[in-house]
Amino acid sequence: MYYQKEAVLQRPVWDKESVSLKDFLNANDVPCVSKVVQGQFLNIGASRFIPLKKLHQKIIVHSIQKELKVLGHSVNKVYSRDRRTYKLLPLKQTVSIPTTYRGWFELVSENGHIAKPIDNVRDLAKLFPKVINVLVRQNIKAFVANDRNGKMTFDMKKVVNAGEQLKIVGDLTTCTQTISNMVTQVRLLKCTDVRGDALYLGFDQRGLFSPVANETDVTGDVTGVFLIKDIINRFRLPLTVKLVHGVWPKVDATRFTGLIRLDLEYTDEIAFVCPLNRKAHRLYTIPTEVSLGLSTAVNNKDLKVNEAFTNIMVMCNRLVANYYNTIHLIISLPEGVMKGKSHSMANVYSNPNYNTMTSEKTLSPIKRFKSEEDILLDDIDDIYGYLRAGKQPPVGKYTRTGDFDEETYYEDPMTKFKSQIEKLDNCDVIGNKRNTDYMFVDTKAMLDGKHNRVVVTGHRQPDDTPPDLPPRQYKQTKSSPVIHAVPTIAAQVDGHLSSTTGSSLESRSTRTEQSRSVLFRTILKESQTNSRGIKRRRDGKKENSSTNFSHVRKRRRHSSML
């Protein structure tokens, strides 16, 4: 029995010089056989500890390509308890979609609503000729025309699979014969597939269709399905979409639900690498920013004509085509995203838990002043935010008041800076109005709030403030507390006493004797009253009389001092 021998690749001869992966395309032609002499990425690289970890060092660099991609994250639809309302919540899974992805998406509103698809052929025929191309979202049987003896028959059927496109040509009416040999008229919708074969759908058939959005449509109709390249060309990101048909990533349903929030687009440059080990025919995608040192084979021309090399290239071509038609799950942000973005990746509507930590230090001096386009885009984001929240924008924020000129609406930053310098030179206040409540006085500069020179002598009270009241002494009487103004007596230089009232010496002495006699009678009357009250107590107990006479002694001593 004859067995065909497996093709074996010749032994490569390595070059002594090495080049980095980023500069590899400039120094060599791809595809080529190479060897990793420095660095490591996944299972590709050169390891110092070979027994501990087996790495693929001999590789084939298939190609190095730069591709435009869209970065997004998965979104989940969460229903309320009554299953009547729902909201969209972001998931932690980040995805990357190449613009060559051939899957179909439909737009989703911020509330999670989508356009209702067409569910029967009769409604589909009513949209013609406004709708020409449609996407089949559910398998449906179609009739195939067959010419028998000059007569058109529709006895053959064909299954149109989900994901195929049909082009509507028109409708027709034909006669058909039933089982009981009765002739009836049947209306059919004529369509053609991508291969140009004619297919016929009955008006009574049910299916699921979505119109394919036209690239040249300027009416603003957003119903239907789109390719990812049409979405980024017609709409502004961020945007929420739903994957209707396409290759789904192999991941758990809790991490990818088909709802994707497209955040931004970026450019990614990657190298497609395949190890030479025949038991590990797998394609690796390595970003060119990875630090890898490669040494190429000197006999690359002889290796490319080998049958084993050709078989590996056929497999790599198939894997590269599948790569560009797949949604990729990524763990960390690519280097192209970090370099390309000038602002935060996602707004508050994309990720509620996202915390903006960008500061003015991270911004370049060129981007310090916003351009006209950035200001307009920020205003559009604000308006979208008010519409999502159901609030009215503040009056005057988006309205133009006064004389408006399109050229002078956005003031040049340097012109604005010069005008502020001129105002400072003229001692004008930069702002809407002058704050007159606070007047700053610099004691060192001897200037007031209006920059006028003044003489500062200390704390000055306003003229309309009344003077301070003189001190008053408090005296307790038997009936109620009364405040009396007792004249204060001061000693003059000659030794005589003088009061603040300014009366004569004789009147002062008379008043002093009268006050002494009145005070003595009052004290005597209070002492008699207290002594009688002690004897008349119900319990019959007497209090210590020494405490009562102590008050009398104090009052006599006070009168003697007067």
C-alpha positions, 0 to 999 in steps of 0.5 A: 500500500502506497502512503504519500509522504508529508512535505517537510520544510528545508532547514533555514539558515539564519542571518546574524543581524536582527531587526525589531518587529516594528521595522520588520516590514521595512527591512524584509518582504513578507511572507518569510521564515524568521526566528525570534532572538529577543522578547516574548509574546504569548507562546512566541519568543525566546526564553532563557529557561527553555526546560521550564516553558516551551516557546515557539522560536521559529515562525513564519511572518505571514503579513503585517497589516494596518486595519481600521477597527471599532472599539465597543463593549457589551450591553445587557438588557435588564427588565423590571419586575413586572417585565414591562420596562427595561434598561440597558446596562453595560457589561465588562466585556470589551470587543473590537470589530474590524470594518471588514466584518460582514455581519449585519447590525440594526440601530438601538435607541437609548431606551433599548427600542429597535425597529420592528422587522417585516413579518410577511411577504405581503407587507414586503411587497408594499414597500417596493420600489422604496425598498429594493434590497432586503435581508432574510432573517429567518429561513424561508422556502421560495419557488423556482421557475421551471420551463416545461414545454413552453409553460412556466411551472413552480413545482420546484422549491428552494430554501433561502437561508437566514443571512442571504440578501434578496433583491426585489424585482416586482410582483406577478400573477400566475395561474396554477392547478390545484390537486382537484384540477382547479385553476386558481390565480396566485400572486408571487413576489419575484426576487433575485439572490446574490448569484442572480437566480430568480426566486418567487415568494408567495404573498401568503407566506410568512417570514422575517425580513429587514430592509438593507440601508442604502449607502446613498440614502440622504433622507435620514431613514435609520430603519433597516440593517447596516454593515459596520463600515456603513455605521461609522460613515453615516453616524457619529459614535458612541452608538448602540447597535444589535447584531442581527446576523453574523459570526458570534464570538465563542463566549458565554452568553452572560458576557456577550448578548448581541447588544454592543455599545460602539465607543470609538474607531481606531487604527491597529497595526498587527503582524500575523505569525504562524509557528513552524511546528507542524503540530501547532498550526495556529495563527497569532496576531501580535501588535507591532508595538511589542518588543520582539527581535527577529532574525530572518533566514538567508535562504528564504527564496528556496524555502518559499518554493517548498510544498510545506511552505505552500501548505502553511500559507494556504492555511494562514490565508484562510485564518486571516480571512476568518480573523477579519470576519470575527468580533474579537474579545479583548482584555486590555485596550490596544496601543492604537486606542491609547495613542489615538484618543484625545479625550475620554474613551466613553461618555457617561451614557456609554459607561456609568461607572467610568471616572474621568481622570484626565487633567490639563497636564496630560493634554498637549499645549496644542490641544489646550484650546478647543477648536470650532469642531470640538465646541460644536461636538460638545454642544451636540453631546449636551443636547443629546444628554438633555433629550435622554433625560427628558429635560429642557436645555437652559435658556440662552445656552444654545441661542445666539443673542445680539449681532452674530457673525459666523466668523467672529462667533468663535473668538481666537484664543490669542485675541481674547488673551490680548484683550484681557491684557489691555483691560488689566493695563487700563485697571478694568475689571475682567468679568460681568460686574464689579463686586461692590460689597467687598472693598479690599484695603491694602494697609501697606499700599495705602490704597482703597478698592478703587485704587485711590490713595488714602490715609489709614489710621486704624479701624474706623466705624461708620458715622451713623453708628451710635456711641456705646452706652455707659455702664449700669449697676444692678441692685436687687429689691424686695419687689422686683429687680430694678436697674438704678443708675448710681452716681460714681464719685471720683476724687479730684486732685485737691482731695475733694469728692466730685460726682459725674452729675456736676452738682454742688458739694452741699447738695451732694452731702444732703443727698448722701445723708438722706440715702443713708437714713432711707437705707437704714430704715429699710434694713431695720424693717426687713430684719423685723419682718424676717424675725416675725416670720421665723416665729410663725412657721407651721413646723415650729422649728426656728432657723438660725438667726445669725444668717439673717443678721449677717445680711444686716451687718453687710448692709450697715457696712455698705452704708458706712462706706457711703 
